[in-house]
Amino acid sequence: MIQPISSGWSLAREYVTHNLSLKLFALCFSLALFAYFHGQGDNHQRTVRFDVIARLPPDSAKWALLTALPSEIRVTLKGRIGTIDRLSQNSAPLELDLRNGNRKQVTFDESLLSLPPDVTVLLIDPPSLDLEWQAVVEREIPLEASMTGQPQEGFVVKGEPVVSPGKLVAIGPSSIVQVLQFASLEPFNLTGLTEGVHRRRIKVNAPVERVKFRGPQPASGDNAVVVNVAVTIARRMSEMKFANRPVSVVGVPAGFSSPSYVDVTVVGPPEVVRALRAEQVVPKADVGALPGFTAKENKRGSRTVPLTVDLSKAEVEVQPPTVTVRW
């Protein structure tokens, strides 16, 4: 009696363990297949992003949109997982037609989406968007140049850059255009420049969002506006003051001046100014060079005479610039 039972257990054990790895693989495959088809039910939920494309009024329109449109909306969908997966990977963009420029609000609903019939929309974020429009205006604004780099040693920039033309037209929403102070230019590079007037065509920097510039012919290859900019480079000058220099009166005998001493400031190239000695700086009151003066005038008299200083390669300023000469 015992032997038949033992034999039966052996057979059962052999049946279970025979090709065990294959049987385990089949079991796992069956479970995975069941899970997959079970997941294909209609109750799967997922949030899918849809790109937003807006068709705005043409450039010739008199209205501009101020509201910042979202680049995408988020839509929570319910349906079969395979269908929603395909939508997530290849969803058609949502297109807004705003060309007439008079819509006050956009409502994002199911009618704007290209969805298969077995998918239901549960939530759209954002659900709607208020639109703000504003009149487009034109206004002239000045151009402002900037500089970068340094001229060659011994040279400096003289004056401000000259921009031609000095203005351009800004076009855009009135609330933005009316507060624009100027349009800036790309920097004028001064590196290595020497004495002279240097002219270049410089691009105008791109305007703020929603604004366009109308100006001279665009630079080749892009839509940037370009203008002419001139910068003057001069030799670097030094300045030295010679105080209380005696006035030399010429043109009349025994003439003397009031005041008798003046201050002289010399401006010129550093090597010229450094080489000057005080005795070379002579302020001169030349009565004989005055208009209408003749030697037949009375031997006694007085005149207001401008002062001059004879120096080459330098500019001179005298304080006071005139003296009273008596004789």
C-alpha positions as CSV (number, residue, x, y, z in Angstrom):
1,M,0.0,0.0,0.0
2,I,2.8,2.4,0.8
3,Q,4.8,1.9,-2.4
4,P,2.1,3.0,-4.8
5,I,1.6,6.3,-2.8
6,S,5.3,7.0,-2.8
7,S,5.5,6.4,-6.5
8,G,2.6,8.8,-7.1
9,W,4.4,11.6,-5.2
10,S,7.5,11.0,-7.3
11,L,5.6,11.3,-10.5
12,A,3.9,14.6,-9.3
13,R,7.2,16.1,-8.2
14,E,8.8,15.1,-11.5
15,Y,5.9,16.7,-13.4
16,V,6.3,20.0,-11.5
17,T,10.1,20.3,-11.7
18,H,10.5,19.1,-15.3
19,N,11.5,22.1,-17.5
20,L,11.0,24.4,-14.4
21,S,12.8,27.4,-16.0
22,L,10.6,27.3,-19.0
23,K,7.5,27.0,-16.9
24,L,8.5,30.0,-14.8
25,F,9.2,32.1,-17.9
26,A,5.7,31.2,-19.2
27,L,4.1,32.2,-15.9
28,C,5.9,35.6,-15.9
29,F,5.0,36.2,-19.5
30,S,1.3,35.5,-18.8
31,L,1.3,37.9,-15.8
32,A,2.9,40.6,-17.9
33,L,0.5,40.1,-20.7
34,F,-2.4,40.2,-18.3
35,A,-1.1,43.5,-16.8
36,Y,-0.7,45.0,-20.2
37,F,-4.2,44.2,-21.4
38,H,-5.6,45.2,-18.1
39,G,-3.9,48.6,-18.4
40,Q,-5.5,49.1,-21.8
41,G,-8.7,49.9,-20.1
42,D,-10.5,53.2,-20.4
43,N,-9.6,54.5,-16.9
44,H,-6.0,55.5,-17.4
45,Q,-5.3,59.2,-16.7
46,R,-2.3,61.3,-17.7
47,T,-1.4,65.0,-18.2
48,V,-0.3,65.8,-21.8
49,R,1.3,69.0,-22.9
50,F,0.0,70.7,-26.1
51,D,2.1,73.4,-27.8
52,V,0.3,76.7,-28.5
53,I,0.7,78.5,-31.8
54,A,-0.8,82.0,-32.2
55,R,-1.6,83.7,-35.5
56,L,-1.3,87.4,-34.7
57,P,-2.4,90.5,-36.7
58,P,-0.1,91.6,-39.6
59,D,2.6,94.3,-39.2
60,S,0.3,96.7,-41.0
61,A,-2.4,96.4,-38.3
62,K,-3.0,99.2,-35.8
63,W,-3.4,96.9,-32.8
64,A,-0.8,94.9,-30.8
65,L,-1.2,92.1,-28.3
66,L,0.3,92.9,-24.9
67,T,-0.6,89.7,-23.1
68,A,2.1,87.1,-23.0
69,L,0.8,83.9,-24.5
70,P,1.8,80.5,-23.0
71,S,4.0,78.3,-25.1
72,E,1.9,75.3,-24.1
73,I,-1.1,74.2,-22.1
74,R,-1.4,71.1,-19.9
75,V,-4.4,68.8,-20.5
76,T,-5.4,65.9,-18.2
77,L,-6.8,63.1,-20.3
78,K,-8.6,59.8,-19.5
79,G,-8.7,56.9,-21.8
80,R,-6.7,53.9,-23.0
81,I,-3.0,54.0,-22.1
82,G,-1.8,53.3,-25.6
83,T,-3.9,56.1,-27.1
84,I,-2.7,58.6,-24.5
85,D,0.9,57.5,-25.0
86,R,0.6,58.3,-28.7
87,L,-0.9,61.7,-28.0
88,S,1.9,62.4,-25.5
89,Q,4.5,61.6,-28.1
90,N,2.9,63.2,-31.2
91,S,0.2,65.7,-30.1
92,A,-1.0,68.3,-32.7
93,P,-0.4,71.9,-31.6
94,L,-3.2,74.1,-30.5
95,E,-3.7,77.0,-32.9
96,L,-5.2,80.4,-31.9
97,D,-6.4,82.7,-34.6
98,L,-6.0,86.2,-33.2
99,R,-5.6,88.0,-36.5
100,N,-8.6,90.2,-36.2
101,G,-7.2,91.9,-33.1
102,N,-10.5,92.2,-31.2
103,R,-10.8,89.0,-29.1
104,K,-10.9,89.8,-25.3
105,Q,-10.5,86.2,-24.1
106,V,-9.4,82.8,-25.2
107,T,-11.1,79.7,-23.7
108,F,-9.1,76.5,-24.0
109,D,-11.6,73.7,-24.4
110,E,-11.9,70.4,-26.1
111,S,-13.0,71.9,-29.4
112,L,-9.5,73.3,-29.9
113,L,-7.8,69.9,-29.5
114,S,-7.5,67.1,-32.0
115,L,-8.4,64.1,-29.8
116,P,-9.5,60.6,-30.7
117,P,-13.1,59.7,-29.7
118,D,-12.0,57.2,-26.9
119,V,-10.2,60.0,-24.9
120,T,-11.9,62.3,-22.5
121,V,-10.7,65.7,-21.2
122,L,-10.7,66.0,-17.4
123,L,-8.9,69.3,-16.9
124,I,-7.2,72.0,-18.9
125,D,-4.6,74.3,-17.4
126,P,-5.0,77.2,-17.9
127,P,-8.7,77.0,-18.7
128,S,-8.8,80.5,-20.3
129,L,-6.7,83.6,-20.9
130,D,-7.7,87.3,-20.9
131,L,-6.2,89.3,-23.8
132,E,-5.1,92.9,-23.7
133,W,-4.7,94.9,-26.9
134,Q,-3.2,98.3,-27.4
135,A,-3.0,100.8,-30.3
136,V,0.3,100.7,-32.3
137,V,2.0,104.1,-32.5
138,E,5.1,105.6,-34.1
139,R,7.6,107.9,-32.4
140,E,11.0,109.3,-33.2
141,I,13.7,108.5,-30.6
142,P,17.4,109.6,-30.5
143,L,20.3,107.2,-31.0
144,E,22.9,106.9,-28.3
145,A,26.4,105.6,-29.2
146,S,28.9,103.9,-26.9
147,M,32.6,103.1,-27.1
148,T,34.8,100.3,-26.0
149,G,38.6,99.8,-25.9
150,Q,41.3,102.5,-25.8
151,P,43.1,104.5,-28.6
152,Q,46.8,104.1,-29.1
153,E,49.0,105.4,-26.3
154,G,49.3,109.2,-26.4
155,F,45.8,109.7,-28.0
156,V,42.4,110.4,-26.5
157,V,38.8,110.7,-27.7
158,K,37.9,114.3,-28.5
159,G,34.2,115.1,-27.9
160,E,31.3,112.8,-28.2
161,P,30.6,110.3,-31.1
162,V,28.5,111.8,-33.9
163,V,25.7,109.6,-35.1
164,S,24.1,110.1,-38.5
165,P,21.2,110.0,-38.7
166,G,20.7,110.9,-35.0
167,K,17.2,109.5,-34.7
168,L,15.0,106.6,-35.9
169,V,11.3,105.6,-35.6
170,A,10.1,103.2,-32.9
171,I,6.9,101.3,-33.8
172,G,4.9,99.4,-31.2
173,P,2.3,99.5,-28.4
174,S,1.8,103.0,-27.1
175,S,2.5,102.2,-23.5
176,I,6.0,100.9,-24.4
177,V,6.9,103.3,-27.2
178,Q,6.0,106.5,-25.3
179,V,8.5,105.7,-22.5
180,L,11.4,104.8,-24.7
181,Q,14.2,107.3,-24.1
182,F,16.7,106.3,-26.8
183,A,17.9,103.4,-29.0
184,S,21.4,102.1,-28.2
185,L,24.1,101.1,-30.7
186,E,26.7,98.4,-30.6
187,P,30.0,99.8,-29.1
188,F,32.4,101.6,-31.4
189,N,35.8,99.9,-30.9
190,L,38.6,102.4,-30.3
191,T,41.4,99.9,-29.9
192,G,44.6,101.1,-31.6
193,L,43.1,104.2,-33.2
194,T,45.3,107.3,-33.7
195,E,44.7,111.0,-34.6
196,G,41.9,111.7,-37.0
197,V,38.2,111.3,-37.6
198,H,37.2,107.6,-37.8
199,R,33.9,106.6,-39.4
200,R,32.1,103.3,-39.2
201,R,28.7,101.8,-39.9
202,I,27.3,100.5,-36.5
203,K,24.3,98.3,-35.8
204,V,21.4,99.5,-33.7
205,N,20.8,97.1,-30.8
206,A,17.6,95.1,-31.1
207,P,14.5,96.8,-29.6
208,V,12.5,95.6,-26.6
209,E,9.9,93.0,-27.2
210,R,6.9,94.0,-29.3
211,V,8.7,97.1,-30.7
212,K,10.3,97.5,-34.1
213,F,12.7,100.1,-35.4
214,R,12.5,101.8,-38.8
215,G,15.7,103.5,-39.9
216,P,18.4,103.4,-42.6
217,Q,19.0,100.4,-44.9
218,P,19.4,97.2,-42.9
219,A,22.8,95.6,-42.7
220,S,23.3,92.9,-45.3
221,G,22.3,89.4,-44.2
222,D,20.0,90.4,-41.3
223,N,17.3,92.9,-40.3
224,A,19.4,95.1,-38.1
225,V,19.3,98.8,-38.6
226,V,22.7,100.4,-39.2
227,V,23.8,104.1,-38.9
228,N,27.0,106.0,-39.4
229,V,29.1,106.9,-36.4
230,A,32.1,109.2,-36.4
231,V,34.7,109.5,-33.6
232,T,37.4,112.1,-33.4
233,I,40.8,111.0,-31.9
234,A,43.3,113.7,-30.9
235,R,46.7,113.7,-29.4
236,R,46.7,113.6,-25.6
237,M,47.5,117.1,-24.2
238,S,49.2,118.3,-21.1
239,E,48.5,121.4,-19.2
240,M,50.8,123.6,-17.1
241,K,50.2,126.9,-15.3
242,F,52.8,129.7,-15.2
243,A,51.6,132.1,-12.5
244,N,52.5,135.8,-12.1
245,R,54.2,136.3,-15.4
246,P,55.3,139.9,-16.0
247,V,53.5,141.7,-18.9
248,S,55.7,143.1,-21.7
249,V,54.3,146.3,-23.2
250,V,55.4,147.1,-26.8
251,G,54.4,149.7,-29.3
252,V,54.6,152.8,-27.1
253,P,57.5,154.4,-25.2
254,A,57.6,154.1,-21.4
255,G,54.3,152.1,-21.4
256,F,53.2,150.1,-18.4
257,S,50.2,147.8,-17.8
258,S,47.7,147.3,-15.1
259,P,47.8,144.6,-13.9
260,S,51.5,144.1,-14.4
261,Y,51.5,140.4,-13.7
262,V,49.1,137.7,-15.1
263,D,48.6,133.9,-15.1
264,V,49.3,131.9,-18.2
265,T,48.1,128.3,-18.8
266,V,49.7,126.4,-21.6
267,V,48.0,123.3,-23.2
268,G,49.8,121.1,-25.7
269,P,51.5,117.8,-26.4
270,P,53.2,116.5,-23.3
271,E,56.7,116.7,-24.8
272,V,56.2,120.4,-25.7
273,V,54.7,121.4,-22.4
274,R,57.4,119.6,-20.4
275,A,60.2,121.4,-22.2
276,L,58.9,124.9,-21.5
277,R,60.8,127.2,-19.1
278,A,59.1,130.1,-17.4
279,E,61.2,132.7,-19.2
280,Q,59.8,131.5,-22.5
281,V,56.2,132.3,-21.4
282,V,56.0,136.1,-22.1
283,P,52.5,137.7,-22.1
284,K,52.7,140.6,-24.5
285,A,50.5,143.8,-24.7
286,D,51.1,145.2,-28.2
287,V,49.6,148.6,-28.4
288,G,50.9,149.3,-31.9
289,A,48.8,146.4,-33.2
290,L,45.5,147.9,-32.1
291,P,43.1,149.0,-34.9
292,G,43.4,152.7,-35.6
293,F,46.4,153.3,-33.4
294,T,49.0,155.7,-34.9
295,A,52.3,157.1,-33.6
296,K,50.8,160.6,-33.9
297,E,48.5,160.0,-30.9
298,N,49.1,162.1,-27.9
299,K,52.2,161.2,-26.0
300,R,50.1,160.5,-23.0
301,G,47.1,158.1,-23.2
302,S,45.8,154.7,-22.3
303,R,44.2,151.7,-24.1
304,T,42.8,148.3,-23.2
305,V,45.0,145.8,-24.9
306,P,44.5,142.0,-25.4
307,L,47.4,139.8,-24.3
308,T,49.2,137.3,-26.5
309,V,51.9,134.7,-25.9
310,D,54.0,133.5,-28.8
311,L,54.3,129.7,-28.4
312,S,54.4,127.1,-31.2
313,K,52.5,123.8,-31.0
314,A,50.6,124.8,-27.9
315,E,47.4,126.7,-26.9
316,V,47.6,129.5,-24.4
317,E,45.0,130.9,-22.0
318,V,45.8,134.2,-20.2
319,Q,44.0,135.4,-17.1
320,P,43.0,138.2,-17.3
321,P,42.9,138.2,-21.1
322,T,43.4,142.0,-21.4
323,V,45.2,144.7,-19.5
324,T,45.1,148.5,-19.4
325,V,48.2,150.1,-20.9
326,R,49.1,153.7,-20.0
327,W,51.9,155.8,-21.4
